[in-house]
């Protein structure tokens, strides 16, 4: 009799303990009764009907990620290799959504296989309409195309696509080498163009600087010539004044004014000798030559005086 009571107590304890289910945070449990969907158990301690109500599946509502590697072929028959990262999660915690997550697929492996193959098929279909040279620039377009095509299908399964990142897009080695050569040649071309433009700018600036320097030098020379001219004019004016005063004094002293011309002639020869810088000037130093020169200077002086009168 005692043994029977012990057995009954043990059975009762087992039944009581099996009536409670703990669901971890970030998870949801689906229960069935006799194989048919019954209800959803949320995180925490939950009570269930002993023996007949069973936990069919525990579903994580946290974000999930999976890495994908697959190959596609472009319209011009080039192989493209993709490495992508998929981020997805349960769409929401509504009952119908959770039922789809729990019962649409036989197990998690079947779901992952269907998910990966669906995404690969969508990308391959898109790439098949593009040329190899276009693919690298269509990374964003590929992602948007997949999201547009896959999101509705995932919602039917109870999931939602959060993000799809194309981490790497590569081609066959031969194509990669040819692309590298194209990039290198384009870089060399751009460098040559930049160098040419820089040289053109340098030459232009140098020409402008030379032109400005010439203008400045010409202006300075013009001003210097003007100042020299003014100096010569003042010199001549002072000389003329001095000669006029000397001529008046000589006339008052009854002396021949031609002496002034002779003095000017000798001073000129002296100036030529001092400032000729190696140039040779031939002058007739004979008595006849000097007499002839004096007559010419006196005649020139008379003509000048007559013109003044």
C-alpha positions in Angstrom: 0.0 0.0 0.0 2.8 2.4 0.8 4.5 1.6 -2.5 1.3 2.5 -4.4 1.1 5.9 -2.6 4.7 6.6 -3.3 4.2 5.8 -7.0 1.1 8.1 -7.1 3.0 10.9 -5.4 5.8 10.6 -7.9 3.4 10.6 -10.8 1.6 13.6 -9.4 4.9 15.5 -8.9 5.9 14.7 -12.5 2.5 15.9 -13.8 2.8 19.1 -11.8 6.3 19.8 -12.9 5.5 19.1 -16.6 2.7 21.6 -16.4 5.2 24.5 -16.3 7.3 25.7 -19.2 10.0 28.4 -19.2 10.5 30.4 -22.3 13.8 32.4 -22.6 13.8 36.1 -23.5 14.0 36.6 -27.2 12.1 33.3 -27.9 8.5 32.2 -28.4 7.1 28.7 -28.0 4.4 27.1 -30.1 2.3 24.4 -28.4 0.0 21.7 -29.9 -2.6 19.4 -28.6 -2.8 16.0 -30.2 -0.6 17.4 -33.0 -2.8 20.4 -33.7 -1.8 24.1 -33.2 -3.0 25.3 -29.8 -1.4 28.6 -28.7 1.7 30.8 -28.3 3.8 30.9 -25.1 5.7 34.1 -24.5 9.0 34.6 -22.5 8.8 33.7 -18.8 7.1 30.9 -16.8 4.0 29.5 -18.6 1.5 26.9 -17.6 0.4 24.2 -20.0 -2.0 21.3 -19.9 -0.1 18.3 -18.6 0.5 15.3 -20.8 -1.7 16.4 -23.8 -0.3 19.9 -24.5 3.2 19.7 -25.9 5.8 22.4 -27.0 6.1 21.9 -30.8 8.8 24.4 -31.5 10.7 27.3 -29.9 11.2 30.2 -32.2 13.9 32.9 -31.9 12.5 36.4 -32.6 16.0 37.9 -32.6 17.8 39.1 -35.7 19.6 36.3 -37.6 22.4 36.5 -40.1 23.8 34.1 -42.7 26.7 34.4 -45.1 26.2 33.4 -48.8 28.7 32.5 -51.5 27.5 31.7 -55.0 28.2 32.3 -58.7 26.3 34.0 -61.4 26.8 34.5 -65.2 26.4 37.8 -67.1 24.8 38.2 -70.4 28.3 38.2 -72.1 29.1 34.9 -70.4 31.4 36.2 -67.6 31.5 34.4 -64.3 30.7 36.6 -61.3 31.4 35.4 -57.7 29.4 36.9 -54.9 29.9 36.9 -51.1 27.0 38.4 -49.3 25.7 38.8 -45.8 21.9 38.3 -45.2 20.2 39.8 -42.1 16.6 38.8 -41.4 14.2 38.3 -38.5 10.7 37.1 -37.7 8.2 39.6 -39.3 6.2 40.2 -36.1 4.7 38.4 -33.1 1.2 38.0 -34.4 -0.3 34.6 -34.2 -0.6 34.0 -37.9 3.0 35.0 -38.5 4.3 32.7 -35.8 2.2 29.8 -37.2 3.8 30.4 -40.6 7.3 30.3 -39.0 6.5 27.2 -37.1 4.7 25.1 -39.7 5.8 26.3 -43.2 9.0 24.2 -43.2 9.8 20.8 -41.9 12.9 22.0 -40.1 15.4 24.9 -39.9 17.7 23.3 -42.5 14.9 23.2 -45.1 14.1 26.8 -44.4 17.7 27.9 -44.8 18.0 26.0 -48.0 14.9 27.6 -49.5 16.0 31.1 -48.4 19.5 30.8 -49.8 18.3 29.3 -53.1 15.7 32.0 -53.5 18.2 34.8 -53.0 20.7 33.2 -55.3 18.1 32.8 -58.0 17.0 36.4 -57.7 20.6 37.7 -58.0 21.4 35.3 -60.9 18.3 36.4 -62.8 19.3 40.1 -62.4 23.0 39.6 -63.3 22.1 37.5 -66.4 20.7 40.7 -68.0 23.8 42.8 -67.4 27.3 42.9 -68.9 30.4 42.1 -67.0 31.6 45.7 -67.1 28.4 46.9 -65.5 28.2 44.5 -62.5 30.7 46.3 -60.2 28.7 49.5 -60.5 25.4 47.8 -59.8 26.0 46.7 -56.2 23.2 48.9 -54.9 20.8 48.0 -57.7 21.4 44.3 -57.0 20.6 44.7 -53.3 17.4 46.7 -54.1 16.3 44.2 -56.7 16.7 41.3 -54.2 14.9 43.1 -51.5 12.0 43.9 -53.8 11.8 40.3 -55.0 12.4 38.4 -51.8 10.7 40.5 -49.2 7.2 39.4 -50.2 8.1 35.7 -50.3 9.7 36.0 -46.8 6.6 37.6 -45.4 4.6 34.6 -46.5 7.1 32.5 -44.5 6.8 34.8 -41.5 10.1 36.5 -41.9 11.3 39.9 -43.0 14.5 40.8 -44.8 16.4 43.5 -42.8 19.5 43.9 -44.9 21.5 42.3 -47.7 25.1 43.4 -48.1 27.3 42.5 -51.1 30.6 42.2 -49.3 32.6 41.0 -52.3 32.1 40.8 -56.1 34.9 39.1 -58.1 35.5 37.6 -61.5 37.7 35.0 -63.0 41.5 35.7 -62.7 41.9 36.5 -66.4 39.1 39.1 -66.2 40.5 40.6 -63.0 44.0 41.0 -64.6 42.4 42.7 -67.6 40.4 45.0 -65.4 43.5 45.9 -63.4 45.3 46.7 -66.7 42.4 48.9 -67.8 42.5 50.7 -64.4 46.2 51.1 -64.6 46.1 52.5 -68.2 43.3 54.9 -67.2 45.4 56.1 -64.2 48.4 56.7 -66.4 46.2 58.6 -68.9 44.8 60.7 -66.1 48.2 61.3 -64.6 49.5 62.4 -68.1 46.6 64.7 -68.5 47.1 66.2 -65.1 50.8 66.6 -65.7 50.1 68.3 -69.1 47.6 70.7 -67.5 50.1 71.5 -64.7 52.8 72.2 -67.2 50.5 74.4 -69.3 49.5 76.3 -66.1 53.2 76.7 -65.2 54.2 77.9 -68.7 51.2 80.3 -68.8 52.1 81.7 -65.4 55.7 82.0 -66.4 54.8 83.8 -69.6 52.5 86.1 -67.7 55.3 86.8 -65.2 57.8 87.5 -68.0 55.3 89.7 -69.7 54.7 91.6 -66.5 58.4 91.9 -65.9 58.9 93.3 -69.4 56.1 95.7 -68.9 57.6 96.8 -65.6 61.1 97.1 -67.1 59.7 99.0 -70.1 57.9 101.4 -67.8 61.0 101.9 -65.7 63.1 102.5 -68.8 60.5 105.0 -70.1 60.5 106.9 -66.8 64.3 106.7 -66.7 64.5 108.0 -70.3 62.1 110.8 -69.4 64.2 111.7 -66.4 67.4 111.6 -68.5 65.8 113.8 -71.1 64.7 116.2 -68.5 68.3 116.2 -67.1 69.8 116.8 -70.5 67.3 119.6 -71.1 68.2 121.2 -67.8 71.9 120.7 -68.6 71.5 122.4 -72.0 69.5 125.2 -70.5 72.1 125.8 -67.9 74.9 125.6 -70.5 73.0 128.0 -72.7 72.6 130.4 -69.8 76.3 130.2 -69.0 77.3 130.7 -72.6 74.9 133.7 -72.9 76.5 135.3 -69.8 80.0 134.5 -71.0 79.2 136.0 -74.4 77.9 139.2 -72.9 81.0 139.6 -70.7 83.3 139.0 -73.7 81.4 141.5 -75.8 81.7 144.1 -73.0 85.4 143.3 -72.9 85.7 143.7 -76.8 86.7 140.0 -77.1 85.9 137.6 -79.9 83.0 135.3 -78.9 84.3 132.5 -81.1 86.5 131.6 -78.1 83.4 130.2 -76.5 82.8 127.9 -79.4 86.4 126.7 -79.3 86.1 126.0 -75.5 82.9 124.0 -76.2 84.7 122.0 -78.9 87.6 121.1 -76.6 85.3 120.2 -73.8 83.3 117.9 -76.1 86.5 116.2 -77.2 87.5 115.8 -73.5 84.1 114.2 -72.8 84.4 111.8 -75.7 87.8 110.7 -74.5 86.6 110.1 -70.9 83.4 108.3 -71.8 84.0 106.6 -75.1 84.4 103.1 -73.5 87.1 102.0 -75.9 85.5 103.5 -79.1 88.0 105.3 -81.4 87.1 108.8 -82.7 89.4 110.2 -85.4 89.9 114.0 -85.3 92.1 116.2 -87.5 94.5 117.8 -85.1 96.5 119.8 -87.6 96.5 123.6 -87.7 94.5 123.6 -90.9 92.0 121.2 -89.5 91.4 123.2 -86.3 91.1 126.4 -88.4 88.6 124.7 -90.6 86.6 123.4 -87.6 86.6 126.9 -86.0 85.3 128.5 -89.2 82.5 125.9 -89.4 81.5 126.5 -85.8 81.6 130.3 -86.2 79.4 130.0 -89.3 77.0 127.8 -87.4 76.9 130.4 -84.6 76.2 133.2 -87.0 73.4 131.2 -88.6 71.9 130.6 -85.1 72.2 134.3 -84.2 70.5 135.3 -87.5 67.7 132.9 -86.9 67.1 134.3 -83.4 66.9 137.9 -84.8 
